[in-house]
Amino acid sequence: MIKLKAYKFRLYPNKEQEVLLNKTFGCVRYAWNQNVANFLSYDKETNLNPEFKTSTQLRGEIEWMQEVSAAAIQQKELDFKEFKKQLFSKSRKNKIGFPKFKKKSNRQSYRLPNQKFKIVNDKIQLEKIGKVKFVKDREFPEFYKFLSVTISKNPSGQYFISILVEQEINYKSKTSKECGIDVGISVFSTQSDGIEVDNPKYFSKNQAKLKRLQQHFSRKQKGSNRRNKCKIKIAKLHQKIANQRQWFLHNYSTYLIENYDRVFIEDLDVKGLLEKKQLSKEISDVSWSEFFRMLEYKANWYGKEVVKVDRYYASSKTCGCGVKNENLKLSDRIWTCSSCGTENKRDELASQNILKEGRRSLGDQVKTNVETEVTKSLKR
């Protein structure tokens, strides 16, 4: 099946290329802000049709914008047009707010179409930048087509390229196995087949070091070189934590997709849970939303299935005999059923119930689809 996949590599520009990249980031940001300013200048009486300058007009009026790639400015212009289309779309489920101005920050990026870059051995040739060295730690597939490249810079001052490729992705072999998963904080996940995966808690393990660096940073004089160096150290530590977390989530989600044909998970309201101050730090560290996102797109790629169970289903409170323990507290990790006397481990029971409920909901869905088809055929 033909899918879109991005390959991200570390970029190593020289000093001159860094200057050109930073200029491009600035020009792209300026072009976006000009469009935002024109959009917000709308007034029903005085400015009914705001004039949006094209990338060609901007580059013609501003001399320093001619130093960077015209394609990068054009891509940002297309982004803004797509933003306006989504803003006024009546079919869009999640509404978006009005556009905001982009401020200069350490996290910046711009995009080039496939005609404006070329891979030459261990270098990538970017328009107006030249050949830039990058670490090609992965090979592209046998049959592929380049679509675009995004050049980015993170708060640590590191540069990356993300190459979007259209390629054929083969389905993984079927295993005839299913799995229910209950996610948690102390234990990252408990599977219905008894496997438990510990929470690595990368942020918690580095919190003491992060605290010391932030204390040092607060004592440095504003605008000094020492303050800037300390700021970069903090950014690098945050980047290290994020990389460790991504490594763990990618490995575990890939393991599930390779070993199970269908994975059942809870449809958690993670955004709502983050509003609880006593658990927000732990929930952010465990990254449930990112884990679920990875599971879903990998299942879509490799011909597997991820099924979400209703978030209000009492998976931890319902015994195998069907009796529901209404008085169960969050601190109760083991509880005994008042009806059948079974001793239940909270997380293990939840994963097994998620599996059962998921199978039941799938059965109901199939039944509903069959009844709908029969009804349609009778009407004909």
Secondary structure as UniProt FT lines:
FT   STRAND          2..12
FT   HELIX           15..40
FT   TURN            44..46
FT   HELIX           55..61
FT   HELIX           63..67
FT   HELIX           70..87
FT   STRAND          108..113
FT   HELIX           114..116
FT   STRAND          117..120
FT   TURN            121..122
FT   STRAND          123..126
FT   TURN            127..129
FT   STRAND          130..134
FT   STRAND          144..153
FT   TURN            155..156
FT   STRAND          159..168
FT   STRAND          178..183
FT   STRAND          187..191
FT   TURN            192..193
FT   STRAND          196..198
FT   HELIX           202..219
FT   TURN            222..223
FT   HELIX           225..259
FT   STRAND          262..266
FT   HELIX           270..273
FT   TURN            274..275
FT   HELIX           277..286
FT   HELIX           288..302
FT   STRAND          305..309
FT   TURN            311..312
FT   TURN            315..317
FT   TURN            320..321
FT   TURN            326..327
FT   TURN            330..331
FT   STRAND          334..336
FT   TURN            338..340
FT   STRAND          343..345
FT   HELIX           346..379
//
